[in-house]
């Protein structure tokens, strides 16, 4: 009976299907979304004489470029045998805008993207078992991995705290609120702390322990009464909050910006621009990234203050950070999206190099082509290096691992493994223990002995992972619920 159940689950749901769906979402939606967010690149910031508009993205089946210059489609087994990378070029249609006049779009190669075996772009997609056998492929192969330089690499799932949800903790009287604010792949960590004496501070971006009243006044809540009215109407809560008003010397929004500028040690001529960028782009980006949303951010912070004080007074209980409703799993598509965004928009990423190459060639008196300033090979080396070594952005290591092929079951188990970001050299007793909410989701027995016990996990045998909603979809659901 149990064997029949497993076979039915494999046929209808699939043991690795969630990883393949995640990668399909990345290539179908996320890459285009990232390009649309970039929008345009101004290659001449001083004169605005030359801009590039980013258009549609084009991907195809995996190909190989032979020594004679010819290009043809490739299958996974050939990539394994010849120690090749199973990848496809990504093209973007870029529209040059010269002196405000749009010219003809150009198809530009920006990177070679490794393709997950059995995904929609895989050469084996849609083939029958007989056709797979003719091509030299294993008809029972589940896919869900990459082939880089002939080596099969699995991108393991990462367990992390859920985004855009404040997690309230009580550490022996010190109240801590953690918020991983994420919007369109950009993530910013926030930490709100309330000391036993009632002082409340916030840490985010490059600002450490900024008094919460200073931030609220910078966001537009200028009067103490306005702040108190938004924090609470309960006298007990306000009595604990008043200490923050007495300790702060800032009175106006301008005073608060002056205080933030001193903490950041910014020259006065750049102060307002930098502070506005921090308040809009880095503070709670999931709420919004324009000046119009500052009032919403201030309201959200006052609610966090109210709940922190209520927790301190014992009126509510702390959140359980190990509860699985407070956790999320990053799959292959999510992790590749983070890496791809970093390669494009990082400090020395593809966009920055495009600007540098254009300026360099123009100074030499040459008119470069668009493809001439795009370093596609350098971007490809970056993404292949991360998948080949497992070193990811954010200092993560071991994200990509050599696929375990010692047995069929071990292969499935490896592709369903989960890694915690916590370091194995520290105790983390509560994180290593089995939590009741993991029942049916995480296998209680399959974890290594030694320092990684409880930090390296595996999905339960019949567990699946559902895809999350985009911010736009979440907003539609919220509006629908409010209309009921």
SVG drawing of the C-alpha trace seen along z (x, -y; Angstrom):
<svg xmlns="http://www.w3.org/2000/svg" viewBox="-18 -72 60 74">
<polyline fill="none" stroke="black" stroke-width="0.4" points="0.0,0.0 2.8,-2.4 4.7,-1.6 1.7,-2.3 1.3,-5.7 4.9,-6.6 4.6,-5.6 1.4,-7.6 2.9,-10.7 6.0,-10.4 3.8,-10.2 1.3,-12.9 3.3,-15.3 6.9,-14.5 9.7,-14.4 11.7,-17.3 8.9,-19.1 9.0,-22.1 12.6,-22.8 11.8,-22.7 8.7,-24.9 10.9,-27.4 13.5,-27.5 10.7,-27.8 9.3,-30.8 12.8,-32.4 13.3,-32.0 9.7,-32.9 9.0,-35.8 11.8,-36.9 14.5,-37.6 12.1,-39.9 10.9,-41.5 14.6,-42.4 15.1,-43.9 11.9,-45.9 13.0,-47.2 16.3,-48.4 14.3,-50.2 17.0,-52.3 20.8,-53.0 22.1,-56.5 25.5,-56.2 26.1,-59.9 24.8,-61.2 26.1,-64.8 24.4,-65.4 21.8,-62.6 22.9,-62.3 23.0,-58.5 20.6,-56.1 19.7,-52.5 16.2,-51.2 15.8,-47.6 13.1,-45.6 12.1,-42.0 14.3,-39.1 14.8,-36.1 16.0,-32.6 16.2,-29.4 17.2,-25.8 20.7,-25.0 23.4,-25.3 27.1,-24.7 29.5,-26.7 32.0,-24.4 35.6,-25.3 34.7,-26.0 32.2,-28.8 29.0,-26.8 26.3,-26.7 23.9,-23.7 21.5,-22.4 23.0,-20.2 21.6,-17.5 22.6,-16.9 24.5,-13.6 26.8,-15.2 27.5,-18.0 28.5,-15.4 30.7,-13.4 32.5,-16.4 32.8,-18.3 30.7,-21.2 28.3,-23.6 24.6,-23.0 23.6,-26.6 21.8,-28.9 22.5,-32.5 20.2,-35.3 19.5,-38.1 17.9,-41.4 16.5,-43.9 18.0,-47.2 16.8,-50.5 19.4,-53.2 18.1,-56.8 20.4,-59.3 19.7,-63.0 16.1,-62.0 15.5,-60.1 14.8,-56.3 16.7,-54.2 16.2,-50.6 16.2,-47.9 19.4,-45.8 19.5,-42.2 22.3,-42.0 23.8,-39.0 24.3,-39.6 25.0,-36.3 25.0,-32.5 22.6,-31.0 23.0,-27.4 19.8,-25.5 18.2,-23.1 17.8,-19.5 14.1,-18.7 13.0,-22.4 11.0,-24.0 14.1,-25.1 15.8,-21.7 16.4,-19.9 14.7,-16.8 11.5,-18.7 8.5,-17.1 10.3,-14.0 8.9,-10.5 10.9,-7.7 11.7,-6.2 13.0,-9.5 15.0,-10.1 16.6,-6.7 17.5,-7.4 19.2,-10.6 21.3,-8.7 19.4,-10.1 18.1,-8.3 14.3,-8.2 13.9,-7.8 16.1,-10.8 14.1,-13.3 16.2,-16.4 16.3,-19.4 20.1,-19.9 22.6,-21.8 25.6,-20.6 28.7,-22.9 31.9,-21.8 30.6,-18.3 29.8,-18.1 26.3,-17.7 25.5,-20.4 22.5,-20.6 21.4,-24.0 20.2,-23.1 17.3,-24.9 18.0,-27.6 15.9,-28.0 15.4,-31.6 13.2,-33.8 10.0,-34.8 10.2,-38.2 8.1,-41.2 6.9,-39.8 8.0,-41.3 9.2,-38.6 8.9,-39.7 11.3,-38.1 11.9,-38.6 15.5,-38.1 15.4,-38.4 13.7,-41.8 15.4,-43.0 12.7,-43.1 13.9,-42.4 11.9,-42.8 13.5,-41.3 12.1,-42.3 13.5,-41.0 12.0,-43.5 12.1,-42.3 10.9,-43.9 11.6,-42.6 14.6,-40.6 16.2,-43.4 16.3,-42.5 17.1,-44.7 17.4,-43.5 16.0,-45.6 16.3,-45.2 14.2,-47.1 15.4,-46.9 13.6,-48.0 15.9,-48.1 14.6,-47.4 14.7,-51.1 12.2,-51.7 14.6,-53.2 13.7,-52.0 16.2,-52.0 16.3,-50.7 19.2,-49.3 19.1,-49.0 21.3,-49.8 24.4,-51.6 22.6,-53.1 23.1,-51.4 20.8,-51.9 19.1,-55.1 16.5,-56.4 13.1,-55.5 11.7,-59.0 14.4,-60.5 13.3,-58.2 9.6,-58.9 10.2,-62.6 12.4,-62.2 9.4,-60.3 7.1,-63.3 5.6,-62.8 6.8,-66.2 4.9,-66.6 5.2,-64.4 1.4,-64.3 1.1,-62.9 3.6,-60.2 1.9,-59.3 -1.6,-59.2 -0.3,-56.7 1.6,-54.6 -1.4,-53.9 -4.3,-55.3 -3.5,-53.1 -1.9,-55.0 0.1,-52.0 1.8,-51.7 2.4,-55.5 4.0,-55.6 6.6,-53.1 7.1,-55.1 7.5,-58.6 11.2,-58.0 12.0,-58.1 10.5,-61.6 12.4,-62.9 15.8,-61.5 15.5,-62.9 16.5,-66.4 15.2,-66.6 12.2,-68.8 11.5,-69.1 12.0,-67.0 15.1,-69.0 16.6,-68.3 16.1,-64.6 17.8,-64.6 20.7,-66.5 21.0,-63.8 20.9,-61.0 23.5,-62.9 25.9,-63.1 25.6,-59.3 26.3,-58.6 29.2,-61.2 28.0,-62.7 29.1,-66.0 26.2,-68.6 25.9,-69.1 25.2,-65.4 23.2,-64.9 19.6,-65.4 20.1,-63.2 21.6,-60.4 19.1,-60.5 16.2,-60.6 17.6,-57.6 17.9,-55.7 14.4,-56.6 12.8,-55.6 15.0,-52.8 16.4,-51.0 13.8,-51.5 11.0,-48.9 11.2,-48.6 8.3,-46.2 6.0,-49.0 7.2,-51.3 10.2,-53.0 8.9,-56.5 8.4,-59.6 4.6,-59.1 4.9,-55.9 6.8,-57.5 3.6,-58.0 2.8,-54.3 6.3,-53.4 5.8,-55.7 2.5,-54.0 4.0,-50.5 6.8,-51.5 4.4,-52.9 2.5,-49.6 5.8,-47.8 6.5,-50.1 3.0,-49.4 3.4,-45.6 6.9,-45.7 5.7,-47.6 2.8,-45.2 5.2,-42.3 7.4,-44.0 4.4,-44.5 3.4,-40.8 0.1,-41.5 1.1,-39.4 3.5,-36.5 6.6,-36.5 6.8,-34.9 8.4,-31.5 11.2,-32.1 11.4,-28.3 7.7,-28.0 7.6,-26.9 5.0,-29.6 7.9,-32.1 10.2,-30.2 10.5,-30.2 12.5,-28.0 14.5,-29.5 14.6,-27.2 16.9,-27.1 14.9,-29.8 14.9,-32.2 18.7,-31.8 19.5,-32.2 17.3,-35.3 19.4,-36.8 22.6,-35.9 21.5,-37.2 20.3,-40.5 23.7,-40.9 25.6,-40.2 23.7,-42.9 23.3,-45.5 26.3,-45.0 29.0,-47.5 31.1,-46.0 28.2,-44.4 27.3,-44.3 25.5,-47.7 28.4,-49.4 30.9,-47.9 28.7,-49.1 28.9,-52.6 32.7,-52.4 33.4,-50.8 31.2,-53.3 33.0,-56.3 36.4,-54.8 35.8,-54.2 34.2,-57.6 37.2,-59.3 39.4,-57.5 37.3,-59.0 35.5,-55.8 31.7,-55.2 31.2,-51.8 28.4,-49.3 26.1,-48.2 27.4,-44.6 30.9,-46.0 30.3,-47.5 28.5,-44.5 30.9,-42.1 28.8,-38.9 31.8,-36.6 32.6,-38.2 29.0,-37.9 28.9,-34.3 32.1,-33.5 30.6,-35.0 27.4,-32.9 29.3,-29.7 31.8,-30.3 29.1,-30.6 27.4,-27.4 30.7,-25.5 32.0,-26.5 28.8,-27.0 29.9,-30.5 26.8,-32.7 26.1,-36.4 25.7,-37.4 28.6,-35.3 26.7,-32.1 28.7,-28.9 27.7,-25.4 24.6,-26.6 25.6,-24.6 26.9,-21.0 28.1,-18.1 25.0,-15.9 25.2,-12.7 24.8,-9.8 25.6,-6.9 22.1,-5.6 18.7,-6.7 17.3,-7.4 20.3,-9.4 20.0,-11.5 16.4,-12.3 17.3,-13.0 20.1,-15.4 17.7,-17.4 15.2,-17.7 17.8,-18.7 17.6,-22.0 20.4,-24.0 20.0,-26.4 22.0,-29.7 23.1,-29.3 26.8,-28.4 27.4,-24.8 30.2,-25.9 27.7,-27.5 25.2,-25.7 21.8,-27.0 20.1,-24.4 16.5,-25.5 17.2,-25.7 18.6,-22.1 15.6,-20.6 12.6,-19.2 9.7,-21.7 6.1,-20.3 5.2,-22.5 7.8,-20.5 5.5,-17.5 4.7,-16.4 7.1,-18.9 10.6,-18.0 11.9,-14.5 12.7,-14.1 15.4,-11.4 17.3,-12.3 19.9,-14.8 23.7,-14.3 25.4,-13.5 28.0,-15.9 28.2,-19.7 25.5,-19.9 22.8,-18.0 19.5,-19.7 20.9,-22.4 21.0,-20.2 17.5,-18.8 15.4,-17.1 11.8,-17.4 9.5,-14.7 8.9,-12.1 5.5,-13.3 6.0,-17.0 5.7,-19.6 6.6,-23.3 4.0,-25.8 5.1,-28.9 4.8,-32.3 2.8,-35.2 4.3,-38.3 3.8,-41.7 1.2,-42.6 -0.7,-39.4 -0.6,-39.9 -1.9,-43.5 -4.8,-42.2 -5.7,-39.6 -5.6,-42.2 -7.9,-44.5 -10.3,-41.7 -10.4,-40.8 -11.0,-44.4 -13.8,-44.7 -15.7,-41.8"/>
</svg>
